[in-house]
Amino acid sequence: KIRALGFSEKFIRTWEYYFDYCAAGFKSRTLGDYQIVFSRPSNVAAFRNQHESFPSA
């Protein structure tokens, strides 16, 4: 499907390498995933419940 969209072989190989690298890193626990939210001090309504998810932009 990706080739049908016109992406080059180099592009596809680059992303396959990236995904394999990430998969190996997560499996060996050498990579982590963090979500950081920056907000202005007056935006306290968004942080009432720290476990509540935020809507997508």
HELIX and SHEET records of a PDB file:
HELIX    1   1 ARG A    3  LEU A    5  5                                   3    
HELIX    2   2 GLU A    9  LYS A   27  1                                  19    
HELIX    3   3 VAL A   44  PHE A   47  5                                   4    
END                                                                             
